[in-house]
Amino acid sequence: MAISRRKFVASVVSGTALAAVSGELMSAWTATAFAASPPGDVVGKITVGYQGWFACIGDGAPINAWWHWSNNWGQPPSPTNNGTLRAWPDMREYTRGYPTAYANLGSGQPATLFSSYDQQTVDTHFLWMQQNNIDTAALQRFNPNGGEGATRDAMAAKVRSAAESHGRKFYIMYDVSNWTNMQPEIKADWTNKMSAHTASGAYARQNGKPVVCIWGFGFNDPNHPWDAATCLDVINWFKGQGCYVIGGVPREWRIGINGSRPGFLGTYHAFNMISPWMVGAISNATESDNIYNELNVGDQADCNANGIDYQPCVLPGDVSARQRAHGDFMWRQFYNMVRVGAQGIYISMFDEFNEGNQICKTAATLADVPTNSGLLALDEDGTACSSDYYLRLTGDGGRMLKGQIALTPVRPTQPNGGTPPPPPTGNLALFKPTQESSHNQSYASANTTDGAQDSYWESVNNAFPQWVQVDLGSALTVNKVVLKLPASWGSRTQTLSVQTSLDGGAFTTVVNSGGVAFNSGSANTATLTFAQANARYVRLNFTANTGWPAAQLSELEVYGPATGGDTQPPTTPANLASTGKTSGSVSLSWTASTDNVGVTGYQVRQGGTIVGTTAATSFTVTGLNPSTSYTFTVTAQDAAGNTSAASNGVTVTTDPAPNTNLARGKPTSESSHTQGYGSGNAVDGNQDTYWESANNAFPQWLQVDLGSATSVGRVVLKLPASWGARTQTLSVTGSTDGANFTTLKASAGYTFSPSANTATITFTATATRYVRLNFTANTGWPAGQVSEFEVYAS
């Protein structure tokens, strides 16, 4: 199906009608205080819906189709084969684009589209989330049992990888639209496939539980036919699996009219979090205010009364319908949802180019849109907006949700304040994707663009001709290739030609076949120049090699016309090392590079992604996640854009977050407990519940497993605030293996006084996984007692 199955437009009712129905429900709302869930990966966070459902023929996806880009998936998208495309993506940061049948962009560049199946696409999207402080992605998962299933399974793995690499969280969001045999199949899919992803540290958790969302229960249309009992069974089954369950529900869920089936309120109340759908309901700031007054205020009150977290939907608006008002429409929604007291906000959507509600980088002007597409750009209302504007706007909305900026109806984000990607210079092939005719053992073609002269590609032996090519990502002007073999190898001559192509299918020869000498005395480097060509793909065709019966290459460098004739890259930065770290940053230093003209700066990379630039030989990378491992390299640049090879890699694990209770929700064990006062009560965040050991049986112990060895230096112990004073005698010990314990704090008496009933114990910071309290006495009761066992880094 080429259009989004999430589009749902219900009939509109007047404010008077809504108010009347709302009044009937007021008697059900109590004055009971709402104990909102603590901040987690969805509470207090910005979540974006992530479709990940775009594919192109030739991208390697099992579906092998122009998935969601065109009506006829077997043909490339065009003005007459448009799969409800409402806006055009900004393609400048994707390493691979797929040629469409649209005319060129207004700038003259080819009209290409990305494939979600390319890992670099997903990595780029999650990098944008990281750069704009977007916390969590909800991966949309439709019925996975048909022809789309294998591709959707692969997308889950790609999203997991990207989230892990960029410090973001993700969870599975089942869209049950048109899922005929949903009830048993959704359970089987979770059990057999998707639950495995909860093992990832990047999988979202709330209240210590893996998050799952089910979108589509209770909608009053033929695509969602299940009764309330069927839906309740599925919700309770997921909760029985230990999940925190979000419901993507109709906007009139609480009232039970129009878009919502009647009789579903009890089913809706079974969700841990409720997220009403807003697409199709509002298109301007005034309509957002109406929904705020008629629905959101009552929704929040109902959720508060029933102990449910509330995650309303915010959307940027359809570009093609001119709804965005250069961000004022979206910001009004942020303002309304924060002032209503929402526990989290759901953005519809990150990459929904089919509805025009995407926030990811989008064509800023008509120069970035195919000339015959009829599509609009972000400047459609006359206000210039950078392609990343709605990412930045979402980041600021998240800051307001988290209290990092004051609640304000005035949009703080400037539409044109983004920084466009720099034009490509220097070695255009560096870190770009490659293809090959074959390779021998582990010597694959990716080695030819990794910036390291010691790694190399080698084709299968005794099987000429062979070829290797690089995809520059877009059409660029090129006029030179620099070819390298490992500097330590002996001299040899390889017979080869150079070809270029715009589409990867039709190639033009720019250097005729001939012998190319690689001499050990000149670092085994050969330079071939040719007349300027407009090319995206550059291919080398090998027919002979005097040094080995195979094609061999360590570096394929591609250049355009150089500024001032300087083509020599700086030397490689050396001795990269970490000089310090915190929970959110890593400081690095390195030895300066040299250059024939002069080094102008350095790029700090996390994996292949640039995370900082500097003219100095030190840099602090910020915005990192606590207790997370990162690997960094550094490259040097000169004024002509030449880039050095990458430095040595440094892997650093950030510190735990300060003032974060490392024990919250973690597994516990104990020497004993009495009645129902088990050790799990000591890490549940509730001071009124408690652990109590067997009475009259000292010594006793209580232990928490932090999950991995972590630096800890402080323990905070609590008893219920209403209890009378008492002194407990105890020691603190730690272990990395759960068997061998060392003393972190010797046995001493700790007094718990009424009203606070809290004792703080500090000691030298020590790496430990298991923290144990050993009790030998209690003046208030003949047993060990703890209501909260909190562990901190310092």
C-alpha positions in Angstrom: 0.0 0.0 0.0 1.6 3.3 -1.1 -0.1 5.6 1.3 0.4 5.8 5.1 -1.9 3.6 7.0 -1.5 5.9 10.0 -3.6 8.7 8.3 -6.9 8.8 10.2 -9.3 11.7 9.9 -12.4 11.5 12.0 -15.5 13.7 11.8 -15.3 17.0 13.7 -17.5 17.8 16.6 -18.2 21.2 18.1 -16.6 22.5 21.3 -20.0 22.5 22.9 -20.6 18.9 22.1 -17.3 17.9 23.4 -17.8 19.9 26.6 -21.1 18.3 27.2 -19.7 14.8 26.9 -16.7 15.7 29.0 -19.1 16.9 31.8 -20.6 13.5 32.0 -17.2 12.1 32.8 -16.2 14.6 35.5 -17.9 12.6 38.2 -15.5 9.8 37.5 -12.5 11.9 38.2 -11.3 11.9 41.7 -9.1 14.3 43.7 -6.5 11.5 44.2 -3.0 12.9 43.8 -1.3 11.5 40.7 2.1 9.9 41.3 3.5 10.3 37.8 6.1 7.9 36.7 9.6 9.1 37.2 11.7 10.3 34.3 12.7 7.4 32.0 13.1 6.8 28.3 9.6 8.1 27.5 8.4 10.0 30.6 10.0 13.4 30.5 11.3 12.8 27.0 10.7 13.6 23.3 9.8 10.6 21.2 9.7 10.6 17.4 7.8 8.2 15.3 10.2 6.5 12.9 8.8 4.8 9.8 12.0 3.4 8.2 9.8 2.2 5.4 11.5 3.6 2.3 13.3 1.3 -0.1 14.6 1.5 -3.7 15.3 -1.2 -6.3 18.9 -2.1 -6.1 19.5 -1.3 -2.4 19.7 -5.0 -1.4 16.4 -5.0 0.6 14.4 -8.2 0.4 11.4 -6.3 -0.8 13.4 -5.1 -3.9 10.9 -2.3 -4.7 10.4 1.5 -4.6 8.7 0.9 -1.2 6.5 3.9 -0.3 8.2 6.2 -2.8 5.9 5.4 -5.7 2.5 4.0 -6.5 3.9 1.3 -8.8 6.7 -0.1 -6.6 8.3 -1.7 -9.6 9.0 1.6 -11.3 11.0 4.6 -10.0 9.0 7.5 -8.7 8.0 10.2 -11.2 5.4 13.0 -11.5 2.9 10.3 -12.7 4.1 7.6 -10.3 4.1 9.4 -7.0 3.5 7.4 -3.9 1.7 10.3 -2.1 5.1 12.1 -1.7 4.4 15.5 -0.1 7.9 16.8 0.3 11.4 16.2 -0.9 14.3 15.2 1.4 17.5 17.1 1.6 19.9 14.5 0.2 23.2 16.1 0.8 24.3 14.0 3.8 23.4 10.6 2.5 26.3 8.6 1.0 24.0 6.9 -1.5 21.0 8.2 -3.4 18.9 6.2 -6.0 18.1 7.9 -9.3 14.4 8.6 -9.9 12.4 9.4 -13.0 11.9 13.0 -11.9 13.7 15.9 -13.7 16.8 17.3 -12.1 16.5 19.5 -9.0 16.3 23.3 -9.5 20.1 23.4 -8.8 20.7 21.0 -11.7 21.6 18.1 -9.4 20.1 14.6 -10.2 16.8 13.9 -8.3 17.7 11.0 -6.1 16.0 9.5 -3.0 17.4 7.6 0.0 16.7 4.0 1.0 16.0 3.3 4.7 17.6 -0.1 4.1 21.0 1.5 3.8 22.6 1.5 7.3 24.1 4.9 6.6 20.6 6.4 6.1 19.5 5.2 9.5 22.8 6.2 11.1 22.4 9.7 9.6 18.9 10.0 11.0 20.0 9.0 14.4 23.0 11.3 14.3 20.5 14.1 13.6 18.5 13.0 16.6 21.6 13.1 18.7 22.7 16.5 17.5 19.2 17.9 18.3 18.7 16.2 21.7 15.8 14.0 20.5 15.7 11.2 23.0 13.8 8.3 21.7 12.5 6.8 18.4 9.4 4.6 18.1 10.0 2.2 15.3 6.8 1.6 13.4 6.1 -2.1 12.9 3.1 -3.1 10.8 1.9 -6.7 10.2 5.3 -8.5 9.6 3.8 -11.7 8.2 3.5 -10.7 4.6 5.9 -9.7 1.8 7.2 -6.7 3.8 8.2 -8.9 6.9 11.8 -9.6 6.1 12.6 -6.0 5.3 10.9 -4.8 8.4 12.8 -7.4 10.5 16.1 -6.1 9.0 15.0 -2.5 9.7 14.6 -3.3 13.4 18.2 -4.5 13.5 19.4 -1.3 11.6 17.6 1.0 14.0 19.0 -0.9 17.0 22.5 -0.5 15.6 22.0 3.3 14.9 20.5 3.9 18.4 23.4 2.1 20.0 26.0 4.1 18.0 24.5 7.5 18.7 23.3 7.1 22.3 19.6 7.3 21.5 16.8 5.0 22.7 14.3 3.1 20.6 11.2 0.9 21.1 8.8 -1.2 19.0 5.6 0.5 18.1 3.1 -1.9 16.6 0.6 -0.4 14.1 -2.2 -3.0 14.0 -4.0 -1.3 11.0 -5.3 -3.9 8.6 -3.7 -6.8 10.6 -6.4 -9.4 10.2 -5.1 -12.1 12.6 -3.6 -9.6 15.0 -4.4 -11.1 18.4 -2.2 -14.3 18.2 0.3 -13.0 15.6 1.4 -9.9 17.6 2.2 -12.1 20.6 4.1 -14.5 18.5 6.1 -11.7 16.8 7.1 -10.2 20.1 8.0 -13.6 21.6 9.9 -14.9 18.6 11.5 -11.8 17.2 11.2 -8.3 18.7 11.7 -9.1 22.4 15.3 -10.0 21.6 16.0 -6.4 21.0 15.3 -5.5 24.6 18.7 -7.0 25.4 20.2 -3.8 23.9 21.2 -1.0 26.2 19.6 1.3 23.7 16.1 -0.3 24.0 13.8 2.2 25.8 12.7 1.4 29.3 10.2 3.1 31.6 9.9 2.2 35.3 12.5 -0.4 34.6 10.4 -2.2 32.0 10.9 -2.5 28.2 8.5 -0.1 26.3 6.1 -1.4 23.7 3.4 0.7 21.9 0.3 -0.6 20.2 -1.2 1.9 17.8 -4.8 1.4 16.6 -7.0 0.0 19.3 -10.4 1.5 19.6 -10.4 3.3 16.2 -13.9 3.4 14.8 -13.2 2.2 11.2 -13.0 -1.1 9.4 -9.2 -1.2 9.5 -9.4 -1.7 13.3 -12.3 -4.1 13.9 -11.5 -5.7 17.3 -13.8 -5.4 20.3 -12.7 -4.1 23.7 -12.1 -7.5 25.2 -9.8 -8.6 22.4 -7.7 -5.4 22.7 -7.6 -5.7 26.5 -6.3 -9.3 26.2 -3.4 -8.1 24.1 -2.6 -5.2 26.4 -2.6 -7.4 29.5 -0.5 -10.1 27.7 2.2 -7.5 27.0 2.1 -6.3 30.6 2.4 -9.9 31.7 5.6 -10.1 29.7 6.9 -7.3 31.9 6.4 -4.5 29.4 5.4 -0.9 29.9 2.6 -0.5 27.3 1.7 2.7 25.4 -1.6 3.0 23.6 -1.7 5.0 20.3 -5.5 5.8 20.5 -8.1 8.0 18.8 -8.2 11.6 19.9 -11.7 11.2 21.4 -10.6 8.1 23.4 -11.9 9.5 26.7 -15.3 10.5 25.4 -16.0 7.5 23.2 -17.5 9.3 20.2 -16.7 10.0 16.5 -13.2 8.5 15.9 -13.4 6.2 19.0 -15.5 3.1 19.4 -17.8 3.4 22.4 -17.3 1.1 25.4 -13.5 1.2 25.2 -12.6 3.4 28.2 -11.8 0.5 30.5 -9.5 -0.9 27.8 -7.8 2.5 27.3 -7.3 2.7 31.1 -5.3 -0.6 31.0 -2.4 1.2 29.1 0.5 2.5 31.1 0.6 5.6 28.9 -1.9 7.1 26.4 -0.9 8.8 23.2 -3.9 10.3 21.2 -3.4 10.7 17.5 -3.7 14.2 16.1 -2.9 14.0 12.4 -5.9 15.2 10.5 -7.4 17.0 13.6 -5.5 20.3 13.5 -3.8 22.4 10.8 -3.1 25.7 12.6 -2.4 27.2 16.0 -6.1 28.2 16.6 -7.2 24.6 16.1 -4.4 23.4 18.5 -5.8 25.8 21.1 -9.3 24.4 20.6 -8.1 20.8 21.0 -6.2 21.9 24.1 -9.3 23.3 25.7 -11.8 20.6 24.5 -9.6 17.5 24.8 -6.1 17.8 26.2 -7.1 19.4 29.6 -9.7 16.7 30.2 -7.4 13.9 28.9 -4.6 14.9 31.3 -7.0 15.1 34.3 -8.4 11.6 33.4 -4.9 10.2 33.1 -3.9 11.8 36.4 -6.9 10.3 38.2 -6.2 6.8 36.8 -2.4 6.7 37.3 -1.7 6.8 33.5 1.1 8.7 31.8 0.0 11.1 29.1 2.0 11.5 25.8 0.1 13.8 23.4 1.1 14.1 19.8 2.8 17.1 18.2 3.1 17.5 14.4 4.9 20.0 12.3 2.2 20.2 9.6 1.9 19.1 6.0 4.3 21.1 3.8 2.2 20.6 0.7 -0.9 22.0 2.5 1.0 25.0 3.7 0.2 24.3 7.4 3.6 24.9 8.9 3.7 28.7 9.3 7.5 28.5 9.6 7.3 26.7 12.8 4.6 28.7 14.7 2.0 25.9 14.3 4.3 23.3 15.8 5.6 25.6 18.6 2.0 26.4 19.7 1.4 22.6 20.1 4.6 22.3 22.2 3.4 25.2 24.4 0.0 23.7 24.8 1.3 20.2 25.7 3.8 21.5 28.2 1.4 23.7 29.9 -1.2 20.9 30.2 1.4 18.9 32.2 2.1 16.1 29.7 4.5 13.4 30.9 6.0 13.1 27.4 5.6 14.3 23.9 5.3 12.1 20.7 6.3 13.7 17.4 4.5 12.7 14.3 6.8 11.9 12.5 10.5 11.9 11.9 10.6 10.6 8.3 6.9 10.7 7.1 7.4 12.2 3.7 4.2 10.5 2.6 2.1 12.8 4.8 4.5 15.8 4.7 4.7 15.7 8.5 8.4 14.8 8.6 10.9 16.8 10.8 14.1 15.3 9.3 16.1 17.4 6.9 13.9 18.6 4.0 14.4 20.6 0.8 14.8 24.2 2.0 14.1 26.0 -1.4 12.9 25.0 -4.9 16.6 24.7 -5.8 16.5 21.4 -3.8 13.2 20.1 -5.4 12.8 18.4 -8.8 11.6 21.0 -11.3 8.7 19.0 -12.5 7.5 17.6 -9.2 5.1 20.3 -8.2 6.3 19.9 -4.6 6.9 22.8 -2.2 9.9 23.5 -0.1 10.2 24.7 3.5 10.2 28.4 2.4 6.7 28.0 0.8 5.3 30.9 2.9 8.2 33.3 2.0 10.2 32.7 5.2 13.6 31.1 4.6 14.0 27.9 6.7 17.1 25.8 6.9 16.6 22.1 6.1 17.3 21.2 9.7 14.8 23.7 11.1 12.2 21.3 12.4 14.9 19.2 14.0 16.1 22.2 15.9 12.6 23.3 16.7 11.9 19.8 18.2 15.1 20.0 20.2 13.9 23.3 21.7 10.4 21.9 22.4 12.2 19.1 24.3 14.1 21.6 26.3 10.8 23.3 27.3 9.3 19.9 28.3 12.3 19.2 30.5 12.2 22.6 32.2 15.5 23.6 30.6 13.9 26.8 29.2 10.9 28.5 30.6 7.4 27.8 29.3 6.8 30.3 26.5 4.3 30.8 23.7 7.0 32.6 21.7 9.0 30.4 19.5 12.7 30.7 20.5 14.1 28.9 17.4 15.2 30.9 14.4 14.0 29.4 11.0 17.3 30.0 9.2 19.8 29.4 11.9 21.1 26.0 10.8 24.4 25.3 9.3 24.3 23.7 5.8 26.6 20.8 5.1 30.0 22.1 3.8 30.6 21.5 0.1 32.8 18.4 -0.5 36.5 19.1 -0.9 39.7 17.1 -0.7 39.5 13.4 -1.1 35.9 13.0 -2.2 36.0 9.2 -1.8 37.1 9.1 1.9 34.7 6.9 3.9 32.3 6.6 1.0 30.7 3.2 0.1 32.4 0.9 -2.4 31.6 -2.1 -4.7 33.8 -4.7 -6.3 33.7 -7.6 -8.8 35.2 -9.9 -6.1 37.5 -10.0 -3.1 40.0 -12.5 -1.7 39.7 -13.6 2.0 39.0 -10.5 4.1 40.5 -8.0 1.7 37.3 -6.2 0.8 36.8 -3.0 -1.2 35.8 -1.0 1.8 39.5 -0.9 2.6 40.1 1.4 -0.4 38.3 4.4 1.2 39.1 4.0 4.9 42.1 6.4 4.8 44.6 3.7 5.9 47.3 2.8 3.4 48.2 -0.4 5.2 44.8 -2.0 4.6 43.9 -3.1 1.1 41.5 -4.7 -1.4 42.5 -7.7 -3.3 40.4 -9.5 -5.9 40.1 -13.2 -6.3 43.4 -14.6 -7.8 44.0 -15.7 -11.3 40.6 -14.3 -12.6 41.2 -11.1 -14.5 39.4 -8.8 -15.4 38.3 -7.3 -12.0 37.0 -3.9 -10.9 36.4 -1.7 -7.9 34.3 1.4 -7.6 33.4 4.1 -5.2 30.0 5.9 -4.8 30.6 9.6 -4.1 27.0 10.1 -3.0 26.0 12.7 -5.5 27.2 14.0 -8.9 30.5 16.0 -8.4 33.1 17.5 -10.7 36.2 15.2 -10.7 39.5 15.3 -12.6 42.0 13.1 -10.7 42.5 9.8 -8.9 45.3 9.0 -6.5 46.0 5.2 -6.2 48.0 3.7 -3.4 49.3 0.3 -2.3 50.9 -0.4 1.1 54.1 1.6 1.3 56.1 -1.5 2.5 55.3 -3.6 -0.6 57.7 -4.1 -3.5 57.2 -2.3 -6.8 54.8 -3.6 -9.4 52.8 -2.4 -12.5 49.0 -2.8 -12.8 47.1 -2.5 -16.1 43.9 -0.5 -15.5 41.5 2.0 -16.9 39.3 4.7 -15.1 35.6 5.1 -15.8 32.9 7.4 -14.4 29.1 7.2 -14.3 26.2 9.3 -13.1 23.8 6.4 -12.4 26.0 3.4 -11.7 24.9 1.7 -15.0 26.3 3.6 -18.0 30.0 4.3 -17.6 32.3 6.5 -19.6 36.1 5.9 -19.9 38.1 8.9 -18.8 41.6 7.2 -18.6 42.3 4.5 -21.2 43.7 1.1 -20.2 47.4 1.2 -19.6 50.2 0.2 -17.2 50.3 2.2 -13.9 53.6 1.9 -12.0 53.6 1.6 -8.2 57.2 2.2 -7.0 58.3 1.5 -3.5 60.7 4.4 -3.7 57.7 6.8 -4.1 55.5 5.3 -1.4 53.7 3.1 -3.9 51.5 6.0 -5.0 50.3 6.8 -8.5 48.4 9.8 -9.7 46.1 9.8 -12.8 44.6 13.1 -14.1 41.9 13.5 -16.8 39.5 16.1 -18.2 36.9 17.3 -15.8 33.9 15.0 -15.6 30.6 15.1 -13.8 30.5 11.8 -11.9 29.0 10.1 -9.0 30.6 6.6 -9.5 34.3 6.2 -10.2 35.4 2.7 -11.3 38.9 1.2 -11.9 39.0 -1.8 -14.3 42.1 -4.1 -13.8 43.4 -6.6 -16.4 46.9 -7.4 -15.2 49.4 -7.0 -12.3 53.1 -7.9 -12.5 53.4 -8.3 -8.7 50.5 -10.7 -8.0 47.9 -12.5 -10.1 45.0 -10.3 -8.8 43.9 -6.7 -8.7 45.3 -4.8 -5.6 44.6 -1.4 -4.1 44.9 0.1 -0.6 43.5 3.6 -1.3 41.3 5.0 -4.1 41.3 8.7 -3.7 39.2 11.0 -5.9 39.7 14.7 -6.3 38.1 17.6 -8.1 39.8 20.8 -9.4 42.1 21.8 -6.5 42.3 25.3 -5.0 45.7 26.8 -5.8 46.9 23.4 -7.1 47.5 22.0 -3.6 46.6 18.3 -3.5 48.9 17.1 -0.7 47.1 16.1 2.4 48.5 16.8 5.9 50.3 14.1 7.8 48.3 11.8 10.1 47.6 13.2 13.6 49.5 11.0 16.1 49.3 9.9 19.7 45.6 10.5 20.1 44.7 10.0 23.8 42.0 10.8 26.3 43.0 13.4 28.8 39.8 13.4 30.9 36.1 12.4 30.9 32.8 13.1 32.7 29.4 11.6 32.5 28.7 13.6 29.3 32.0 14.5 27.8 35.4 13.1 26.7 38.5 15.3 26.4 41.1 14.4 23.7 44.6 15.5 22.7 46.9 14.6 19.9 50.2 15.5 18.2 50.0 18.2 15.6 50.0 17.3 11.9 52.3 19.0 9.3 51.4 20.1 5.7 53.2 21.5 2.7 51.1 24.7 2.9 49.6 24.6 6.4 47.1 22.7 8.5 43.9 24.7 9.0 42.1 22.4 11.4 41.2 19.0 12.7 38.0 16.9 12.6 37.1 14.8 15.5 35.2 11.7 14.5 33.1 9.2 16.4 33.2 6.2 14.1 32.9 7.8 10.7 30.8 10.7 11.9 32.4 14.2 12.5 31.4 15.3 16.0 33.7 18.4 16.3 36.2 20.6 14.5 39.0 22.6 16.0 42.2 24.5 15.1 43.9 23.3 18.3 45.4 19.9 19.1 42.8 19.2 21.8 39.0 19.0 21.9 36.3 18.1 24.3 33.4 16.1 22.8 30.2 16.9 24.7 26.6 15.7 24.7 27.5 12.1 25.4 25.6 9.6 27.4 26.7 8.4 30.9 28.3 5.0 31.2 28.6 4.6 27.5 31.6 3.4 25.4 32.7 5.7 22.5 35.6 5.3 19.9 37.2 8.4 18.5 39.7 9.3 15.7 41.0 12.6 14.4 41.9 13.8 10.8 43.7 16.9 9.7 42.6 19.3 6.9 44.4 22.0 4.9 43.1 25.1 3.1 42.6 23.2 -0.1 40.3 20.7 1.7 42.8 17.9 1.6 42.2 15.4 4.5 44.7 13.2 6.2 44.3 9.6 7.1 42.7 8.9 10.4 44.7 8.8 13.6 44.9 5.9 16.0 41.6 5.1 17.6 40.8 5.7 21.3 38.0 4.0 23.1 36.6 5.7 26.2 33.7 4.9 28.5 32.0 7.9 30.1 31.5 8.2 33.8 28.1 7.4 35.4 25.8 10.3 35.7 26.2 12.3 38.9 23.4 12.2 41.4 21.8 9.3 39.5 20.6 6.5 41.7 22.4 3.5 40.1 20.4 1.0 42.1 16.9 2.1 41.0 14.9 -0.8 39.6 18.0 -3.1 39.6 17.9 -6.8 40.7 18.2 -7.5 44.4 18.9 -10.4 46.7 18.8 -10.9 50.4 19.7 -13.2 53.3 16.0 -13.5 54.2 12.7 -11.5 54.4 9.6 -11.6 56.5 6.0 -11.7 55.3 5.7 -9.7 52.0 8.6 -7.3 52.7 11.0 -8.6 50.0 14.2 -7.0 48.9 12.7 -5.6 45.7 10.9 -2.9 47.8 14.3 -1.4 48.5 14.9 -0.3 44.9 11.4 0.6 43.8 11.6 4.4 44.4 8.9 4.3 47.0 9.9 5.3 50.6 6.7 3.8 52.0 7.5 0.2 51.0 10.4 -1.6 52.7 12.5 -4.7 53.1 12.6 -6.4 56.4 14.7 -9.5 57.2 13.7 -12.4 59.4 13.3 -11.2 63.0 15.7 -12.1 65.8 18.2 -13.6 63.4 21.2 -11.3 63.0 23.4 -11.1 61.0 21.4 -10.3 57.8 22.3 -8.8 54.4 20.7 -7.0 51.5 22.3 -6.7 48.1 21.8 -4.9 44.7 23.3 -5.9 41.3 24.2 -2.8 39.3 24.5 -4.8 36.1 28.2 -4.1 35.5 31.2 -2.9 37.4 30.7 0.8 38.1 32.5 3.4 40.2 30.5 4.0 43.4 31.3 6.2 46.4 28.1 6.9 48.2 25.1 4.9 49.6 21.9 6.6 50.8 19.5 4.5 53.0 16.0 5.4 53.9 13.2 4.1 56.1 9.5 5.2 55.9 9.3 8.9 56.9 6.6 8.2 59.5 8.6 5.6 61.5 10.2 6.4 64.9 13.9 6.9 65.4 16.3 3.9 65.4 20.0 3.1 64.9 21.1 0.2 62.7 24.6 -1.2 62.8 25.8 -2.2 59.4 28.8 -2.4 57.0 29.0 -1.8 53.2 30.8 -4.3 51.0 31.3 -4.6 47.3 32.1 -7.3 44.7 32.7 -7.5 40.9 31.7 -11.2 40.7 29.0 -11.6 43.4 31.3 -14.1 45.2 34.3 -12.2 46.6 33.4 -9.1 48.6 35.7 -6.4 50.0 34.8 -3.8 52.6 33.8 -0.4 51.3 32.8 1.0 54.7 33.5 -0.7 58.0 30.6 -1.6 60.4 29.2 1.4 62.3 25.9 2.6 63.8 23.7 4.8 61.5 20.8 6.8 63.0 17.5 7.2 61.2 15.5 10.2 62.6 11.8 10.8 61.9 10.5 13.0 59.1 13.6 12.2 56.9 14.7 8.8 58.2 17.7 8.9 55.9 21.3 7.9 56.4 24.1 8.8 54.0 27.3 6.7 53.9 30.3 7.8 51.8 33.5 6.0 51.0 36.4 5.9 48.6 35.0 5.5 45.0 35.5 1.9 44.0 34.5 -0.1 40.8 31.9 -2.6 41.9 28.9 -4.4 40.5 27.3 -5.9 43.6 26.8 -3.6 46.6 25.9 -5.4 49.9 24.6 -4.1 53.3 25.5 -6.3 56.3 23.3 -5.8 59.3 24.2 -6.8 62.9 21.8 -4.8 65.1 18.8 -2.5 65.1 17.6 -0.5 68.1 14.1 -0.1 66.7 13.2 -3.6 65.6 15.0 -7.0 65.8 15.7 -7.2 62.1 17.4 -5.4 59.2 15.1 -2.8 57.6 15.5 -0.6 54.5 12.8 1.1 52.4 15.2 2.6 49.8 18.7 1.4 49.0 20.3 4.1 46.8 23.8 3.9 45.3 25.6 6.8 43.7 28.9 7.4 41.9 29.9 10.1 44.3 
